[in-house]
Amino acid sequence: MTDIRPMDLGEILDGGLTVYRRHFGLLVQLGVVALWLPVALSIYMQLAGGPQEHPVLYGVTLFIQYFASLLLTAGAVRVISDSYLGHTPQLQDALSLGFSKIWPLFVVGIGYAVVVFVCMLVPGVIAAVLIPILAKGGAGIPALIVGFALLAAAVWFLVFVACGYALTTQVVVLEELSSAFDAFGRSWDLTRGFKRKVFATAAVALIIFSLPAACVAVLAEALRQPAPPVGQAFTVLAALLPIVMTPLLSCVFTLMYYDLRVRREAFDLQVLGQQLGMG
């Protein structure tokens, strides 16, 4: 059983990697069960001409993969929590919790997409109104400055909001809510005053998550013409990577959730066990 305590950035990342390594086999099993269908469709599509040749199949694959990723993420949170409680994580328990949380996670995901869209839309509308007015008045340089300023403000605001809602998944999976949308307010409260830490942790985790996929994709594209069989092998590998890498993000974000709850509330293993129906 591992104590839940406040952690700095390095400890969160190290702890996430430790849990990921300790339960790697189970997390991969969970990934295979959750993602085998969209991964298989993706491999077929890539080897049969790419998304541009199969637009309908591409849309269906993305749709299935989204729900499968929700199942995998929720199940991985259960594995991590069982590990902290000193219990032996079980695939059946992880899948059971994952299936029970798919709908609320889907609702939260739609809400998150709407929030991001609005955050991007508002600066875009302001820019579309102001910049032509300034440009018509002969103020080309001020129009350019306003454009850059609005872009910078939009990026900052989008990152700020994204950090505030970064823990909605963990809140939905680990807490009892009267409505799935309550996860937004709950995540915002937990991250208040810690958004820089959330940003730094998420940025490093996303780099670790994305780097292998980017490297494999570059190799697949580079070898596609000179060595087609090798290029196809790397294409298949790129499609398989989400099975292995997706749980890593869950490990890091779940430990960040633990850290912020410990700092703000009397959160301990007993509370965690009660939330999972073990207390």
One Martini backbone bead per residue (centre of mass of N, CA, C, O) as a GRO file, in nm:
protein
  279
    1MET     BB    1   0.095   0.036   0.024
    2THR     BB    2   0.047   0.375  -0.074
    3ASP     BB    3   0.102   0.683  -0.001
    4ILE     BB    4  -0.080   0.984   0.013
    5ARG     BB    5   0.086   1.274  -0.118
    6PRO     BB    6   0.255   1.533  -0.172
    7MET     BB    7   0.374   1.648  -0.500
    8ASP     BB    8   0.591   1.698  -0.730
    9LEU     BB    9   0.662   1.685  -1.052
   10GLY     BB   10   0.872   1.454  -1.039
   11GLU     BB   11   0.698   1.261  -0.860
   12ILE     BB   12   0.464   1.226  -1.053
   13LEU     BB   13   0.623   1.109  -1.291
   14ASP     BB   14   0.761   0.879  -1.137
   15GLY     BB   15   0.503   0.749  -1.028
   16GLY     BB   16   0.369   0.696  -1.301
   17LEU     BB   17   0.598   0.515  -1.415
   18THR     BB   18   0.591   0.305  -1.189
   19VAL     BB   19   0.299   0.208  -1.226
   20TYR     BB   20   0.326   0.140  -1.524
   21ARG     BB   21   0.551  -0.074  -1.488
   22ARG     BB   22   0.415  -0.261  -1.274
   23HIS     BB   23   0.131  -0.271  -1.477
   24PHE     BB   24   0.185  -0.327  -1.780
   25GLY     BB   25   0.040  -0.592  -1.853
   26LEU     BB   26  -0.248  -0.502  -1.770
   27LEU     BB   27  -0.262  -0.243  -1.943
   28VAL     BB   28  -0.232  -0.391  -2.212
   29GLN     BB   29  -0.479  -0.566  -2.188
   30LEU     BB   30  -0.673  -0.329  -2.171
   31GLY     BB   31  -0.593  -0.206  -2.445
   32VAL     BB   32  -0.676  -0.446  -2.620
   33VAL     BB   33  -0.975  -0.465  -2.540
   34ALA     BB   34  -1.044  -0.161  -2.615
   35LEU     BB   35  -0.859  -0.121  -2.912
   36TRP     BB   36  -0.867  -0.346  -3.131
   37LEU     BB   37  -1.070  -0.241  -3.340
   38PRO     BB   38  -0.956   0.044  -3.419
   39VAL     BB   39  -0.673  -0.066  -3.484
   40ALA     BB   40  -0.753  -0.261  -3.708
   41LEU     BB   41  -0.886  -0.046  -3.889
   42SER     BB   42  -0.636   0.134  -3.915
   43ILE     BB   43  -0.450  -0.069  -4.049
   44TYR     BB   44  -0.620  -0.128  -4.294
   45MET     BB   45  -0.639   0.164  -4.397
   46GLN     BB   46  -0.333   0.222  -4.429
   47LEU     BB   47  -0.286  -0.036  -4.628
   48ALA     BB   48  -0.551   0.076  -4.825
   49GLY     BB   49  -0.463   0.412  -4.877
   50GLY     BB   50  -0.607   0.555  -4.654
   51PRO     BB   51  -0.836   0.793  -4.555
   52GLN     BB   52  -0.894   0.910  -4.847
   53GLU     BB   53  -1.016   0.616  -4.940
   54HIS     BB   54  -1.180   0.596  -4.633
   55PRO     BB   55  -1.387   0.811  -4.492
   56VAL     BB   56  -1.599   0.641  -4.344
   57LEU     BB   57  -1.408   0.454  -4.189
   58TYR     BB   58  -1.263   0.683  -4.046
   59GLY     BB   59  -1.505   0.786  -3.883
   60VAL     BB   60  -1.570   0.519  -3.740
   61THR     BB   61  -1.296   0.484  -3.604
   62LEU     BB   62  -1.301   0.743  -3.434
   63PHE     BB   63  -1.556   0.677  -3.278
   64ILE     BB   64  -1.460   0.411  -3.148
   65GLN     BB   65  -1.195   0.522  -3.023
   66TYR     BB   66  -1.318   0.715  -2.825
   67PHE     BB   67  -1.472   0.508  -2.650
   68ALA     BB   68  -1.229   0.321  -2.598
   69SER     BB   69  -1.061   0.538  -2.446
   70LEU     BB   70  -1.254   0.570  -2.212
   71LEU     BB   71  -1.231   0.282  -2.111
   72LEU     BB   72  -0.923   0.283  -2.068
   73THR     BB   73  -0.900   0.522  -1.874
   74ALA     BB   74  -1.088   0.422  -1.647
   75GLY     BB   75  -0.942   0.151  -1.602
   76ALA     BB   76  -0.665   0.273  -1.527
   77VAL     BB   77  -0.759   0.419  -1.273
   78ARG     BB   78  -0.829   0.158  -1.122
   79VAL     BB   79  -0.548   0.032  -1.120
   80ILE     BB   80  -0.408   0.261  -0.965
   81SER     BB   81  -0.590   0.258  -0.712
   82ASP     BB   82  -0.542  -0.035  -0.629
   83SER     BB   83  -0.240   0.000  -0.588
   84TYR     BB   84  -0.263   0.213  -0.354
   85LEU     BB   85  -0.445   0.004  -0.173
   86GLY     BB   86  -0.300  -0.294  -0.207
   87HIS     BB   87  -0.429  -0.418  -0.449
   88THR     BB   88  -0.509  -0.643  -0.696
   89PRO     BB   89  -0.539  -0.588  -1.004
   90GLN     BB   90  -0.825  -0.621  -1.227
   91LEU     BB   91  -0.963  -0.650  -1.530
   92GLN     BB   92  -1.263  -0.668  -1.452
   93ASP     BB   93  -1.274  -0.412  -1.276
   94ALA     BB   94  -1.179  -0.213  -1.492
   95LEU     BB   95  -1.408  -0.269  -1.698
   96SER     BB   96  -1.649  -0.212  -1.518
   97LEU     BB   97  -1.584   0.084  -1.465
   98GLY     BB   98  -1.553   0.176  -1.757
   99PHE     BB   99  -1.846   0.114  -1.854
  100SER     BB  100  -1.987   0.297  -1.628
  101LYS     BB  101  -1.823   0.575  -1.752
  102ILE     BB  102  -1.873   0.641  -2.052
  103TRP     BB  103  -2.109   0.844  -2.056
  104PRO     BB  104  -2.002   1.072  -1.867
  105LEU     BB  105  -1.742   1.108  -2.037
  106PHE     BB  106  -1.885   1.192  -2.295
  107VAL     BB  107  -2.026   1.442  -2.186
  108VAL     BB  108  -1.766   1.586  -2.098
  109GLY     BB  109  -1.632   1.587  -2.376
  110ILE     BB  110  -1.841   1.769  -2.510
  111GLY     BB  111  -1.809   2.007  -2.316
  112TYR     BB  112  -1.510   2.052  -2.372
  113ALA     BB  113  -1.537   2.113  -2.675
  114VAL     BB  114  -1.716   2.363  -2.640
  115VAL     BB  115  -1.520   2.530  -2.474
  116VAL     BB  116  -1.291   2.536  -2.681
  117PHE     BB  117  -1.453   2.665  -2.910
  118VAL     BB  118  -1.519   2.929  -2.762
  119CYS     BB  119  -1.222   3.013  -2.703
  120MET     BB  120  -1.171   3.040  -3.020
  121LEU     BB  121  -1.412   3.217  -3.124
  122VAL     BB  122  -1.397   3.492  -2.982
  123PRO     BB  123  -1.121   3.596  -3.094
  124GLY     BB  124  -1.203   3.556  -3.392
  125VAL     BB  125  -1.430   3.765  -3.398
  126ILE     BB  126  -1.269   4.008  -3.308
  127ALA     BB  127  -1.063   3.995  -3.540
  128ALA     BB  128  -1.274   4.011  -3.778
  129VAL     BB  129  -1.354   4.307  -3.693
  130LEU     BB  130  -1.089   4.480  -3.634
  131ILE     BB  131  -0.878   4.434  -3.861
  132PRO     BB  132  -1.032   4.553  -4.108
  133ILE     BB  133  -1.071   4.835  -3.988
  134LEU     BB  134  -0.768   4.902  -3.959
  135ALA     BB  135  -0.685   4.845  -4.255
  136LYS     BB  136  -0.877   5.056  -4.393
  137GLY     BB  137  -0.731   5.298  -4.218
  138GLY     BB  138  -0.409   5.234  -4.265
  139ALA     BB  139  -0.346   5.024  -4.010
  140GLY     BB  140  -0.141   4.776  -4.053
  141ILE     BB  141   0.034   4.745  -3.799
  142PRO     BB  142  -0.187   4.749  -3.582
  143ALA     BB  143  -0.332   4.503  -3.700
  144LEU     BB  144  -0.097   4.308  -3.652
  145ILE     BB  145  -0.077   4.349  -3.347
  146VAL     BB  146  -0.365   4.265  -3.281
  147GLY     BB  147  -0.344   3.981  -3.395
  148PHE     BB  148  -0.117   3.879  -3.207
  149ALA     BB  149  -0.257   3.946  -2.940
  150LEU     BB  150  -0.505   3.764  -2.984
  151LEU     BB  151  -0.350   3.502  -3.018
  152ALA     BB  152  -0.209   3.503  -2.743
  153ALA     BB  153  -0.470   3.522  -2.575
  154ALA     BB  154  -0.602   3.263  -2.682
  155VAL     BB  155  -0.384   3.065  -2.594
  156TRP     BB  156  -0.383   3.133  -2.295
  157PHE     BB  157  -0.684   3.079  -2.239
  158LEU     BB  158  -0.691   2.787  -2.336
  159VAL     BB  159  -0.481   2.678  -2.136
  160PHE     BB  160  -0.619   2.770  -1.877
  161VAL     BB  161  -0.880   2.607  -1.917
  162ALA     BB  162  -0.754   2.327  -1.961
  163CYS     BB  163  -0.624   2.315  -1.677
  164GLY     BB  164  -0.891   2.345  -1.515
  165TYR     BB  165  -1.010   2.069  -1.686
  166ALA     BB  166  -0.796   1.822  -1.655
  167LEU     BB  167  -0.972   1.644  -1.412
  168THR     BB  168  -1.250   1.531  -1.512
  169THR     BB  169  -1.199   1.229  -1.540
  170GLN     BB  170  -1.123   1.165  -1.245
  171VAL     BB  171  -1.383   1.273  -1.122
  172VAL     BB  172  -1.581   1.082  -1.263
  173VAL     BB  173  -1.446   0.809  -1.168
  174LEU     BB  174  -1.394   0.887  -0.834
  175GLU     BB  175  -1.675   1.040  -0.815
  176GLU     BB  176  -1.972   1.156  -0.681
  177LEU     BB  177  -2.227   1.275  -0.901
  178SER     BB  178  -2.514   1.442  -0.998
  179SER     BB  179  -2.337   1.544  -1.247
  180ALA     BB  180  -2.115   1.547  -1.500
  181PHE     BB  181  -2.082   1.868  -1.503
  182ASP     BB  182  -1.951   1.889  -1.214
  183ALA     BB  183  -1.654   1.834  -1.305
  184PHE     BB  184  -1.576   2.122  -1.378
  185GLY     BB  185  -1.591   2.259  -1.100
  186ARG     BB  186  -1.411   2.055  -0.953
  187SER     BB  187  -1.154   2.092  -1.123
  188TRP     BB  188  -1.126   2.397  -1.076
  189ASP     BB  189  -1.086   2.382  -0.770
  190LEU     BB  190  -0.832   2.196  -0.766
  191THR     BB  191  -0.657   2.399  -0.972
  192ARG     BB  192  -0.648   2.628  -0.793
  193GLY     BB  193  -0.321   2.766  -0.802
  194PHE     BB  194  -0.211   2.505  -1.018
  195LYS     BB  195  -0.179   2.558  -1.333
  196ARG     BB  196   0.125   2.544  -1.378
  197LYS     BB  197   0.157   2.254  -1.284
  198VAL     BB  198  -0.039   2.128  -1.481
  199PHE     BB  199   0.104   2.221  -1.736
  200ALA     BB  200   0.380   2.090  -1.687
  201THR     BB  201   0.283   1.800  -1.653
  202ALA     BB  202   0.126   1.774  -1.921
  203ALA     BB  203   0.356   1.845  -2.114
  204VAL     BB  204   0.548   1.614  -2.042
  205ALA     BB  205   0.348   1.380  -2.086
  206LEU     BB  206   0.287   1.446  -2.389
  207ILE     BB  207   0.574   1.410  -2.488
  208ILE     BB  208   0.610   1.117  -2.401
  209PHE     BB  209   0.362   1.019  -2.567
  210SER     BB  210   0.440   1.146  -2.864
  211LEU     BB  211   0.731   1.069  -2.947
  212PRO     BB  212   0.708   0.775  -3.048
  213ALA     BB  213   0.491   0.831  -3.266
  214ALA     BB  214   0.655   1.038  -3.428
  215CYS     BB  215   0.897   0.859  -3.497
  216VAL     BB  216   0.741   0.632  -3.639
  217ALA     BB  217   0.602   0.810  -3.853
  218VAL     BB  218   0.860   0.911  -3.988
  219LEU     BB  219   0.969   0.632  -4.067
  220ALA     BB  220   0.728   0.542  -4.236
  221GLU     BB  221   0.751   0.773  -4.447
  222ALA     BB  222   1.056   0.738  -4.525
  223LEU     BB  223   1.005   0.409  -4.607
  224ARG     BB  224   0.772   0.387  -4.817
  225GLN     BB  225   0.949   0.390  -5.084
  226PRO     BB  226   1.231   0.234  -5.041
  227ALA     BB  227   1.068   0.038  -4.800
  228PRO     BB  228   0.765  -0.083  -4.783
  229PRO     BB  229   0.765  -0.310  -4.564
  230VAL     BB  230   0.891  -0.133  -4.342
  231GLY     BB  231   0.684   0.096  -4.352
  232GLN     BB  232   0.441  -0.087  -4.277
  233ALA     BB  233   0.550  -0.175  -4.003
  234PHE     BB  234   0.549   0.115  -3.883
  235THR     BB  235   0.248   0.164  -3.924
  236VAL     BB  236   0.154  -0.057  -3.732
  237LEU     BB  237   0.306   0.046  -3.484
  238ALA     BB  238   0.158   0.320  -3.467
  239ALA     BB  239  -0.126   0.187  -3.417
  240LEU     BB  240  -0.031   0.031  -3.142
  241LEU     BB  241   0.069   0.249  -2.933
  242PRO     BB  242  -0.194   0.333  -2.774
  243ILE     BB  243  -0.208   0.074  -2.603
  244VAL     BB  244   0.059   0.155  -2.439
  245MET     BB  245   0.041   0.486  -2.387
  246THR     BB  246  -0.233   0.578  -2.264
  247PRO     BB  247  -0.196   0.486  -1.958
  248LEU     BB  248   0.022   0.696  -1.886
  249LEU     BB  249  -0.162   0.942  -1.863
  250SER     BB  250  -0.336   0.830  -1.636
  251CYS     BB  251  -0.115   0.810  -1.424
  252VAL     BB  252  -0.038   1.111  -1.410
  253PHE     BB  253  -0.325   1.242  -1.367
  254THR     BB  254  -0.398   1.080  -1.112
  255LEU     BB  255  -0.164   1.183  -0.935
  256MET     BB  256  -0.245   1.479  -0.960
  257TYR     BB  257  -0.515   1.445  -0.823
  258TYR     BB  258  -0.408   1.347  -0.553
  259ASP     BB  259  -0.234   1.591  -0.488
  260LEU     BB  260  -0.467   1.807  -0.484
  261ARG     BB  261  -0.640   1.669  -0.266
  262VAL     BB  262  -0.432   1.672  -0.040
  263ARG     BB  263  -0.394   1.987  -0.036
  264ARG     BB  264  -0.724   2.051   0.006
  265GLU     BB  265  -0.777   1.770   0.149
  266ALA     BB  266  -0.874   1.475   0.337
  267PHE     BB  267  -0.694   1.273   0.153
  268ASP     BB  268  -0.712   0.915   0.142
  269LEU     BB  269  -0.734   0.577   0.135
  270GLN     BB  270  -1.016   0.564   0.257
  271VAL     BB  271  -1.153   0.750   0.054
  272LEU     BB  272  -1.077   0.591  -0.197
  273GLY     BB  273  -1.219   0.327  -0.115
  274GLN     BB  274  -1.505   0.450  -0.099
  275GLN     BB  275  -1.521   0.546  -0.399
  276LEU     BB  276  -1.475   0.224  -0.491
  277GLY     BB  277  -1.634   0.037  -0.279
  278MET     BB  278  -1.418  -0.054  -0.016
  279GLY     BB  279  -1.523   0.104   0.265
   0.00000   0.00000   0.00000
